Amino acid sequence: MEKLYEYLDIAIDSVVFFAPRILAAVVVLWLGFKLINKILKLVDAALKRMHISDSMRPFLISIVSVLLKIAILFIIISILGADLSGLVAILAAVSFAIGMSLQGSLGNFASGILIMFLKPYHINDWIQVGDSFGKVQEIGIFNTIVITPGDKVLIIPNSKITDDVVANYSKKGVVRLEIGVTMPYNEDFPKVKKVIEKALGSIENVLDTPKPEIGIENFDSHNVLIAVRPYVKPDDFWEVTFVAHQEIKKAFSENNIKVAYSEGVELGSIGG
């Protein structure tokens, strides 16, 4: 009986000690989750005012939600009287290990957040990153998906984009083509320029404003190098590039404009 009374006293003491703490923890949990819901609504409204994309907002809100719930959990553990130092040390070690193993992914994640906020390009923009050129199909947290003119799907890590120079051809709504044409030295440049201008004028998607730029760019041992710079809309970039070369060649032929060939070149058959 003495042991029973001893255990009963311990149980009563424990209830007296823990009951208020448990009650306080329940109240904090209830109030905390109601407060978190209100904070998340405020965060969502703030992100909408900042024009954050619909695909990005739920992700950011979920991060805020997890962080706030972790904070509530720590408060409850503290109210219950548990020692947080050991738990904090374990979480720190786990976070460090995860961070080291996912170092590259975390870099892409941080770059994705940066791209979402700074918006150097948007969906359907034509961009070039290094040697990669194409239309932006999707902007993700870890990478950006670009479709090339040849319908290849390029998955570019976001960290590569933020670390490199990004050329956005859609920023101003027009893009300038870079076409090189050669002309022999004995040909009349004003005449050739008019022929090229007429050829460009026959192409439907070449813009009248800004006006195409045509000028002598350089000289080599056999030719005068002419720079032809018409302006087009970004979506017409490759189509007009091919048509422009075709029309200029056709115009040269119709106007009997010759090209210079390097001396000493012989033509021969090619095997099957």
PASE-845056 format. One record per atom (N, C-alpha, C): residue in one letter; x, y, z. Coordinates in steps of 0.001 Angstrom, whole numbers, plus 500000, padded with zeros to 6 digits. Each point is the difference from the previous one (the first is absolute). Layout:
residues N
AXYZ...
END
This chain:
residues 272
M500829498795500000M499171501205500000M500863501254500000E501152499913500717E500862501181500060E500519500335498600K500401498977499236K500463500221498626K498901500622499142L498758499525500184L498871500518499229L499792501480500278Y500032500341501328Y499848501414500371Y501155500847499432E501194499398499975E501167500733499469E499813500289498509Y499570498969499248Y499763500185498567Y498862500993499754L498967499948500863L498860500916499859L500444501439500224D500860500198501006D500518501351500258D500826500515498811I500808499099499414I500818500401498838I499098500377498829A498925499202499805A499076500274498909A499294501330500193I499574500256501260I499315501267500293I500942501179499784D501237499848500469D500989501072499801D500256500257498513S500067498912499248S500237500146498556S498838500712499324V498763499605500401V498823500651499419V499976501477500357V500294500296501278V500016501403500445V501062500797499254F501134499317499716F501107500701499330F499735500176498508F499492498903499348F499891500032498547F498652500515499486A498927499883500807A498676500388499510A499961501452499517P500481500953500790P499981501395499495P500849500172498742R501144499290499951R500867500112498834R499320499411498752I499351498833500184I499299499392498867I498864500891499521L499264500557500976L498904500905499644L500531501228499252A501102500546500507A500601501165499339A500492499637498596A500580498790499857A500489499565498688A498851499856499009V498855499460500474V498830499841499132V499472501362499555V499957500938500957V499518501349499672V500926500675498991V501306499878500239V500981500593499078V499881499363498617L499800498680499957L499852499305498726L498769500504499254W498898500133500703W498748500453499376W500119501431499494L500493500880500893L500155501401499616L501075500166498904G501063499190500134G501092500093499026G499553499675498588F499195498923499851F499541499624498659F499017501018499431K499179500602500857K499093501050499517K500815501216499546L501041500326500780L500852501137499639L500762499712498704I500475498760499840I500718499626498773I499108500160498779N498739499582500100N499076500128498875N499813501456499593K499901500889501001K499851501429499695K501276500561499364I501144499571500528I501282500472499434I500146499534498555L499610498750499722L500123499469498642L499102500761499027K498807500424500468K499125500805499146K500642501355499693L500649500592501012L500685501286499793L501171499836499038V500736498902500162V501137499739499104V499510499802498570D498909499251499823D499448499766498671D499582501315499344A499353500872500778A499579501305499468A501207500849499618A501045499953500830A501217500770499703A500676499490498732L500048498680499816L500618499424498808L499207500356498738K498664500069500120K499182500404498860K500273501448499625R500174500855501002R500326501409499722R501362500133499338M500900499059500300M501338500008499390M500008499323498634H498806499534499542H499837499347498691H500847498729499883I500102499260501125I500670498697499951I499087499013499278S500577499173499154S499217499094499153S499181499011500835D498903499504499376D499115499048500692D500717498704500350S500993499612499190S500739498772500281S500985500176501152M500419501238500229M501003500267501028M499377500254501370R498818500627500034R499386500393501275R499736498821500942P499379498904499517P499758498875500929P501285499436500594F501070499999499198F501271499475500491F500550500873501134L499996501319499796L500505500912501030L499134499948501255I498686499915499810I499090499932501147I500228498718500787S500261498883499298S500247498737500707S501284500074500825I501027500699499481I501245500156500759I499743500800501273V499263501125499864V499668500821501172V499191499189501003S499054499197499502S499166499181500871S500834498996500796V500920499314499334V500844499015500680V500859500670501066L500592501145499672L500856500705500961L499212500454501227L498802500525499783L499172500447501128L499562498822500872K499670498887499365K499576498818500771K501163499419500797I501204500050499435I501178499559500756I500211500896501209A499792501312499816A500148500941501117A498981499688501093I498750499716499615I498973499633500980I500394498722500732L500544499032499268L500425498735500604L501077500230501058F500960500870499705F501051500295500969F499414500679501242I499050500883499808I499369500676501144I499279498987500885I499279499059499378I499259498993500770I500962499098500772I501072499582499341I500993499154500682I500606500739501182S500240501297499825S500553500806501085S499016500114501162I498705500179499676I498971500094501054I499913498704500788L500149498875499320L499927498699500673L501233499715500852G501006500861499907G501172499861500857G501103499137499436A499925499627498721A501050499173499405A501234500849499705D501152499356499983D501262500668499705D500159500113498482L500065501241499510L500060500226498564L501409499918499431S500996500069500868S501382500070499499S500372498748499199G499615498825500502G500313498764499291G499269499918498670L498716500410499991L499216499960498768L500552500971498969V500379501189500471V500575500996499089V501304499490499388A500835499345500812A501274499464499506A499764498927498942I499013499127500236I499688498945499031I499494500609498691L499091500985500110L499470500643498802L501094500722499223A500921500630500722A501099500702499340A500888499021499239A500293498858500623A500843499001499341A499310499422498761V498708499703500139V499243499468498863V499930501022498871S499744501275500355S499919501056498988S501325500166499279F501090499920500746F501330500145499387F500267498847499022A499663498776500421A500220498835499131A499164500092498737I498731500409500150I499125500137498825I500509501108499090G500428501107500619G500501501124499220G501228499633499187M500915499218500592M501206499610499279M499675499049498836S499054499092500230S499658499038498947S499193500637498875L499289501063500311L499162500659498994L500528501388499648Q501319500165500082Q500580501321499779Q499635500562498628G500140499188498951G499663500463498659G498524500318499860S499148499144500560S498554500221499912S499583501250500756L500636500239501158L499669501199500771L500409501254499239G501143499916499276G500418501135499176G498992500283498898N499491498937499360N498980500170498970N498702500535500592F499679499539501211F498792500474500680F500090501499500291A501144500425500566A500186501429500308A499951500829498719S500602499493498928S499971500710498722S498577500071499456G499219498928500193G498611500001499554G499178501068500712I500216500133501314I499301501043500761I500390501374499457L501296500178499732L500497501279499482L499375500325498647I499916499002499127I499410500215498678I498523500352500121M499290499337500923M498579500273500181M499751501444500420F500879500537500854F499811501358500501F500514501057499020L501179499779499412L500585501001499113L499386499968498598K499500498834499583K499331499821498716K500831500517498822P501202499455499772P500780500422498830P499374499524498690Y499109499034500088Y499267499518498829Y498690499388500466H499086499809499048H498688499446500295H499734498800499094I498878499328500258I499572498909499136I499808500536498581N500450499233498998N499908500323498576N501018501040499540D500896500439500874D501090500878499570D501072499191499287W500632500630498998W501149499381499339W501259500451500717I500771499038500516I501197500345500752I501188499173499502Q501183500483500342Q501221499250499723Q500864500009501247V500379498805500446V500895499841501146V501206499213499524G501142500656499892G501163499345499426G499713499635498552D500118498720499661D499705499521498650D498572499500499857S499216500080501061S498623499493499980S499036501118499619F499222499768498934F499066501010499507F498639499359499785G498944500706500417G498664499471499766G498941500797500734K498771499483499941K498850500654500644K499748499369501361V499783500839501009V499757499521501364V498624499348500069Q499986498734500378Q498728499286500140Q499543499960501462E500957499859500902E499640499884501421E501141500523500867I499640500727501050I500978500483500979I499733499261501303G500883499065500334G499819499187501192G500868500477501149I499876499331501137I500780500356501178I501466499633499807F500264498885499343F501373499531499852F500570500208498601N499139500107498982N500513500170498648N498986500728499136T500482500452498839T499155500657498999T499984499137498748I498813499755499467I499856499172498811I499861500898498780V500885499777499030V500050500813498782V499825499080498794I499188500426499039I499787499242498763I500769500700498882T500900499283499348T500805500571498930T499170500081498713P500474500765499006P499283500044498719P499892498629499341G500903499072500348G499926498636499476G499182499073500868D499194500571500925D499113499241500899D500758499085500957K501228500350500321K500713499296501061K499627500616501347V499871499163501024V499660500473501337V501287500148500801L500325501240500384L501186500266500803L499581500243501438I500540499220500923I499730500191501429I501245500661500595I499917501303500213I501157500791500421I499925500227501508P501005499571500775P500002500267501447P499954501506500270N499196500395500965N499845501427500291N501299500658500446S500880499239500667S501270500584500447S500865500385498802K499902499250498899K500751500344498785K499488501306499419I498700500219500106I499407501219499441I500421501226500801T499962499905501332T500362501157500821T501499500265499990D500804498982499647D501450500184499947D500501500405498623D499108500036499006D500421500278498633D499267501239499483V500397500437498814V499328501116499341V498770499463499272V498835500595500271V498758499588499365V499590501066498985A499866499595498743A499513500911498964A498510499750499809N499187501017500295N498549499888499853N499598500723498714Y499696499204498959Y499662500568498704Y498576500558499962S499193499667501008S498606500437500004S499774501237500870K501029500514500629K499839501089500964K499407501241499355K500484500339498797K499514501197499313K498969499691498923G499675498742499817G498985499633499018G500521499838498591V501253500398499738V500607499808498677V501402499456500195V500501499321498982V501346499463500041V500659500260498647R501285500287500029R500722500316498770R500732498763499498L499806499684498739L500721498884499393L501426500429499664E500911499051500059E501401500253499658E500343499168498769I499883500603498823I500231499294498745I501239500568499325G500895499113499592G501206500419499305G499922499698498510V500334500988499173V499974499850498544V501353500465499444T500496499305498977T501265500406499376T499750500618498621M500891500918499625M499908500693498715M501412500168499439P500219499734498697P501349500194499433P500379501479499974Y501286500281499969Y500479501370500052Y499583500821498781N499845499382498851N499674500766498806N498513500294499862E499198499582501009E498554500251499958E499691501352500640D498888500612499601D499579501305500506D499150499804501263F500479500502501159F499293499769501261F498607500623500030P499813501277499573P498639500557500016P498991499135499234K500453499446498880K499123499123499222K499648498741500789V501023499382500622V499769498785500783V499081500291501189K500212501158500614K499168500370501159K498531500100499599K499712500616498839K498614500124499543K499400498624499693V500822499121499429V499522498646499700V499619499278501294I500842500132501029I499720499336501286I498766500603500646E499876501341499943E498824500668500590E498713499519499334K500035499854498668K498819499516499285K499680498566500379A501045499174500171A499797498597500373A499383499910501397L500486500819500927L499443499996501358L498563500514500002G499712500984499122G498649500552499932G498976499008499502S500453498973499299S499079498983499489S499655498939501045I500696500033501144I499770499008501062I498943500536500951E498930499253500176E498825500477500741E500313500374501448N500791499202500681N500193500193501444N501185500879500369V500669500604499026V501042500980500305V499323501321500341L500353500588501144L499359501225500463L500536501229499266D499090500953499724D500418501268499394D500608500932501043T499558499838501253T500514500808501113T500362499070501154P501241500016500454P501149500763499520P500395499593498573K500585500939499292K500397499781498616K501192499041499937P500008499076499021P501158499099499859P501305500778499805E501054499500500593E501314500629499885E500871499192499040I500578500683499016I500860499343499007I501254500856499845G501164499407500193G501232500770499883G501204499093499830I501114500626499572I501245499245499853I500591499766501385E500194498735500318E500493499640501330E501518499855500022N500552499406498927N501450499760500003N500449499625498580F501325499810499867F500581499595498724F500879498771500243D499926499043499079D500955498895500069D500761499919498676S500749498942499796S500886499934498834S499249499892498680H498738499532500015H499281499772498747H498653500711499940N499475500439501149N498637500527500037N499897501247500859V498939500737499739V499534501037500925V498915499351500853L500135500085501322L499035499364500903L498903501003500341I498777499631499684I498854500883500224I499171499459501162A499658500884500924A499141499637501130A498565500360499665V499123499017500096V498567500209499742V499266499766501317R499286501026500489R499385499928501328R498511500377499955P499139499130499518P498560500284500061P499445499677501392Y498866500625500341Y499348499766501290Y498726499182499796V499773499067500918V498815499143499937V499454499808501411K498799499439500092K499474499600501297K500708498715500437P500192499812501309P500766498825500476P499497498665499467D498686499837499865D499464498718499525D500333499732498531D500376501058499260D500310499838498577D501499499886499748F500805499912501055F501457500079499889F500554499016498968W499744498707500196W500629499000499146W499364499946498624E498691500150499937E499321499958498700E500531501103499077V500094501224500521V500469501118499185V501487499844499683T500775499435500924T501425499781499730T500190499152498747F499276498900499903F500124499112498847F499465500671498726V498837500647500111V499399500640498825V500872501148499514A500610500758500916A500837501132499612A501210499534499194H500654498936500469H501125499464499230H499548499574498598Q498852499343499946Q499479499524498714Q499692501166499062E499330501025500507E499594501124499161E501197500839499556I500994500170500863I501188500765499625I500769499260498908K500148498692500147K500680499215498965K499253500100498664K498682499904500064K499177500096498798K500156501374499352A500003501058500816A500139501362499477A501366500212499364F501047499450500612F501346500096499405F500030499329498621S499354498869499899S499983499271498734S499249500786498933E498841500562500360E499181500752499036E500675501282499545N500849500582500854N500674501251499653N501449499790499562N500352498737499757N501325499656499487N501129500524500909I499788499923501296I501041500378500954I500818498755500307K501277500064499687K500866498827500144K500631499982501392V500549498858500344V500751499849501253V501400499527499654A500957500319500861A501393499631499748A500285498627500591Y500769499214499252Y500429498690500480Y501505500047500277S500430499269501005S501432499916500289S500708499324498845E501171500486499662E500776499426498900E500556498634500404G500165499131499013G500636498704500242G499069498944500519V498695500263500055V499038499007500501V499503499166498829E500078498697500128E499515499109498957E498799499207500515L499062499753499124L498810499240500366L500147498567499504G499589499060500776G500065498598499612G498787499257500477S499846498778499535S498840499193500375S500163499487501434I498890499632500578I500012499464501358I499475498571499968G500671499121500724G499594498590499991G498719499762500735G499399498864499725G498758499672500634G500189499484501405
END
